[in-house]
Amino acid sequence: METIRVTTSQNIDIDYEVAGLGERMVARIIDYALFILVAVLAVIIISSTGMNISRASIVIMLIVYGSLFVFYDLICETLMNGQSIGKRIMKIKVVSLDGGQPSFGQYMLRWIFRIVDFLLTSNLAALICVAVSEKKQRIGDIVAGTTLIRTEQRVKINHLAFMPPTEAYEVVFSEVKHLSEQDVALIQDVINTYIKSQNAAVVYAMATRIKEHLGITPPQGMNDMKFLQTIIKDYGHQSVQTESN
């Protein structure tokens, strides 16, 4: 399993499993297959209904179809959080190397350099670059500062690890109400990273950030890992209580 280390804006290192070349290719094939399917369905519908379509209408439909094909990746990645339909099916997505969601400018650079990666070199540039680059990037990714990672659907708050029973549990840190789902998801990523790598530094860095952000001091004897687990429990408990009210 190949991983890359992404440093977030909070200077916390998170390890992600990089998307494999095979997964990228299958995602791309799925996206192409969707366009082929749309074209075939359009021909079948027109033929079976006997629609009389003028030459001008055909030209307009071809222009619209071609435009959607050309801009498909840019539109999807911008609107679908770094994924096309094929990427979503294969559970891979585009991420920025700073740990955040890529900006529109980054998506645009990736899209522009498709000309080099795919069109001008018949996919060879992308294949070679992904195979040899340290972070499994094609040329467009290198220029844009992005890469592709494998990702399961972001876990819902009520499915997070260490979720306590909702009735008997007593919240330790009521300040968790000031956290967002993204904050809690990042805490979960840090815990998962520690479990895989035993890198205690990421736990310490995240715990320090959360303590400063919420302005709280853990009880004596509570270590950083226990503190983060408690934060997730508290947030999950409060979220469930809010939804049930």
Secondary structure, DSSP 8 states (H G I E B T S, - for coil): --EEEEE-TTS-EEEEEB--HHHHHHHHHHHHHHHHHHHHHHHHHHHHHT----HHHHHHHHHHHHHHHHHHHHHHHHHTTS--HHHHHHTEEEEETTSS---HHHHHHHHHTHIIIIITTTTHHHHHHHHHSTT---HHHHHHTEEEEE------GGGSTT---TTT---S-GGGGG--HHHHHHHHHHHHHHHHH--HHHHHHHHHHHHHHHT----TT--HHHHHHHHHHHHHHHHHHHHH-
